[in-house]
Amino acid sequence: MALDCETLVIGAGPAGLTAAMYLARYRRDVLVVHDGTARALRIPLTHNVPGFPEGVCGTDLLARMTEHATEYGARLHKALVTGLKRTANGFTAQLDDGGAITARGVVLATGIWLNEVDLPREVHEQAIKDDVLRYCPICDAYEHSGREIAVLGADLHGAAEAMFLRQYSDKVTLIPAWSDDLDADQHHELDDSDITVLRGRVTAIEPDADGITVHLAGRDSTASSHRFGILYPAFGVTPRTDLAVKLGLEVNEDGRLGALTHMKAEIPGFYAAGDIVEGLDQISVAMGHGAVAATKLHNYLRDEDDHVMSDQRPVD
Ligand SMILES: Cc1cc2nc3c(=O)[nH]c(=O)nc-3n(C[C@H](O)[C@H](O)[C@H](O)COP(=O)(O)OP(=O)(O)OC[C@H]3O[C@@H](n4cnc5c(N)ncnc54)[C@H](O)[C@@H]3O)c2cc1C
């Protein structure tokens, strides 16, 4: 099936749905294509989306954002985009259902994958719902203030995360997942901040409704078990940049696109938004990116259609 649209938004998370709503209100024909894997769908209740002091569940937020975008005419199509290329008239996206989409311009809002602890899928997702396993202290450390907090991953990234969490609790423990990669000075810094560093290697992680138990094996075959209120694995993320890379864009040292504003010069009509761009990984940031990317795409199309004053060119 071939689908034509004026503007294509890839991704139906907070970034993509904001871009779609803005484009629709700029009276652009908008098609949002997504594969149903928005990270925002996994949020049981977020407390830091402005305007929701009582919190909002990720599925409810995206349902309302979808309603908002479709109210103004945006269409949604569920499929995985497997290819994206620039053509003489714009872009063609290939879909895993055999279809293709042509568009004059694209907003890419494909987000990131979390690098997760190795637990059976249903156990992992239940632990997130039970609030005993989380990946983003900026999102929810406030809700765990004063608890026994553990960070998994004794490298600089893990140590930095433990230091960040120290603001929320004086019971923060750093656990090596496989090995302790910190030097003596870094251990001293953690010690000075009263952060405990365990020794050993994780052999099992057992979440339940009230907390999470981490089992460790020591060098001398001793085993120990440690109980926490919440565990934050610090394993980083894998940005979903494959489509941008197929277009010829480079990723930065974080594996992300780094900016949504320089795209026009490199690939005219292509913009990016949300977690794929930079690393705060927040809904409010994704929404802001979506609004900016949509506006830049709209202005690019106005420029193409000669609907701008000549002394304002190039429009950005
Ligand atoms: C458990 C949890 C709790 C969180 N709590 C908070 C919180 O309290 N506050 C907060 O601000 N943030 C929170 N976050 C982070 C927040 O979910 C993300 O920052 C936000 O969703 C990023 O929006 P996005 O639109 O960039 O990406 P996403 O929401 O991940 O959406 C990406 C979209 O791209 C689509 N997609 C990707 N690749 C393709 C492809 N090839 N083809 C088709 N579609 C594709 C996906 O289907 C999806 O629709 C949390 C995340 C998790 C997992």
The ligand as a Tripos MOL2 file, in Angstrom:
@<TRIPOS>MOLECULE
LIG
   53    58     1     0     0
SMALL
NO_CHARGES

@<TRIPOS>ATOM
      1 C1          9.5270    3.6600   33.1680 C.3       1 LIG1
      2 C2          9.7560    5.0430   32.5960 C.ar      1 LIG1
      3 C3          9.4570    6.1400   33.3730 C.ar      1 LIG1
      4 C4          9.6540    7.4190   32.8550 C.ar      1 LIG1
      5 N1          9.2830    8.4730   33.6220 N.ar      1 LIG1
      6 C5          9.3600    9.7290   33.1210 C.ar      1 LIG1
      7 C6          8.9320   10.8440   33.8860 C.ar      1 LIG1
      8 O1          8.4680   10.7030   35.0250 O.2       1 LIG1
      9 N2          9.0750   12.0860   33.3290 N.ar      1 LIG1
     10 C7          9.5810   12.2800   32.0850 C.ar      1 LIG1
     11 O2          9.6670   13.4200   31.6290 O.2       1 LIG1
     12 N3         10.0110   11.2260   31.3370 N.ar      1 LIG1
     13 C8          9.9010    9.9690   31.8140 C.ar      1 LIG1
     14 N4         10.3470    8.9010   31.0720 N.ar      1 LIG1
     15 C9         11.0450    9.1880   29.7930 C.3       1 LIG1
     16 C10        10.0320    9.5150   28.6730 C.3       1 LIG1
     17 O3          9.2010    8.3950   28.4710 O.3       1 LIG1
     18 C11        10.7980    9.8450   27.4010 C.3       1 LIG1
     19 O4         11.7150   10.8940   27.6240 O.3       1 LIG1
     20 C12         9.8210   10.2760   26.3010 C.3       1 LIG1
     21 O5          8.9020    9.2540   26.0280 O.3       1 LIG1
     22 C13        10.6060   10.6210   25.0230 C.3       1 LIG1
     23 O6          9.6980   10.9170   24.0010 O.3       1 LIG1
     24 P1         10.0620   10.6080   22.4780 P.3       1 LIG1
     25 O7          8.8440   11.0330   21.7220 O.co2     1 LIG1
     26 O8         11.3630   11.1900   22.1230 O.co2     1 LIG1
     27 O9         10.2560    9.0160   22.4070 O.3       1 LIG1
     28 P2          9.2790    7.8070   22.7030 P.3       1 LIG1
     29 O10         8.2210    8.1540   23.6850 O.co2     1 LIG1
     30 O11        10.1350    6.6360   23.0310 O.co2     1 LIG1
     31 O12         8.5710    7.5300   21.2980 O.3       1 LIG1
     32 C14         9.3070    7.0200   20.1930 C.3       1 LIG1
     33 C15         8.3290    6.6850   19.0770 C.3       1 LIG1
     34 O13         9.0370    6.2790   17.9180 O.3       1 LIG1
     35 C16         8.4410    5.1110   17.3770 C.3       1 LIG1
     36 N5          9.4680    4.4180   16.5920 N.ar      1 LIG1
     37 C17        10.7900    4.2510   16.8720 C.ar      1 LIG1
     38 N6         11.4240    3.6700   15.8260 N.ar      1 LIG1
     39 C18        10.4750    3.4650   14.8900 C.ar      1 LIG1
     40 C19        10.4870    2.9110   13.5760 C.ar      1 LIG1
     41 N7         11.6380    2.4800   13.0020 N.pl3     1 LIG1
     42 N8          9.3280    2.8230   12.8990 N.ar      1 LIG1
     43 C20         8.1680    3.2650   13.4420 C.ar      1 LIG1
     44 N9          8.0890    3.8360   14.6550 N.ar      1 LIG1
     45 C21         9.2390    3.9230   15.3690 C.ar      1 LIG1
     46 C22         7.9220    4.3490   18.5950 C.3       1 LIG1
     47 O14         6.8800    3.4620   18.2390 O.3       1 LIG1
     48 C23         7.3680    5.5300   19.4060 C.3       1 LIG1
     49 O15         6.0690    5.8340   18.9650 O.3       1 LIG1
     50 C24        10.1800    7.5960   31.5350 C.ar      1 LIG1
     51 C25        10.4780    6.4770   30.7590 C.ar      1 LIG1
     52 C26        10.2720    5.2110   31.2670 C.ar      1 LIG1
     53 C27        10.5780    4.0240   30.4020 C.3       1 LIG1
@<TRIPOS>BOND
     1     1     2 1
     2     2     3 ar
     3     2    52 ar
     4     3     4 ar
     5     4     5 ar
     6     4    50 ar
     7     5     6 ar
     8     6     7 ar
     9     6    13 1
    10     7     8 2
    11     7     9 ar
    12     9    10 ar
    13    10    11 2
    14    10    12 ar
    15    12    13 ar
    16    13    14 ar
    17    14    15 1
    18    14    50 ar
    19    15    16 1
    20    16    17 1
    21    16    18 1
    22    18    19 1
    23    18    20 1
    24    20    21 1
    25    20    22 1
    26    22    23 1
    27    23    24 1
    28    24    25 2
    29    24    26 1
    30    24    27 1
    31    27    28 1
    32    28    29 2
    33    28    30 1
    34    28    31 1
    35    31    32 1
    36    32    33 1
    37    33    34 1
    38    33    48 1
    39    34    35 1
    40    35    36 1
    41    35    46 1
    42    36    37 ar
    43    36    45 ar
    44    37    38 ar
    45    38    39 ar
    46    39    40 ar
    47    39    45 ar
    48    40    41 1
    49    40    42 ar
    50    42    43 ar
    51    43    44 ar
    52    44    45 ar
    53    46    47 1
    54    46    48 1
    55    48    49 1
    56    50    51 ar
    57    51    52 ar
    58    52    53 1
@<TRIPOS>SUBSTRUCTURE
     1 LIG1         1 GROUP 0 **** ****
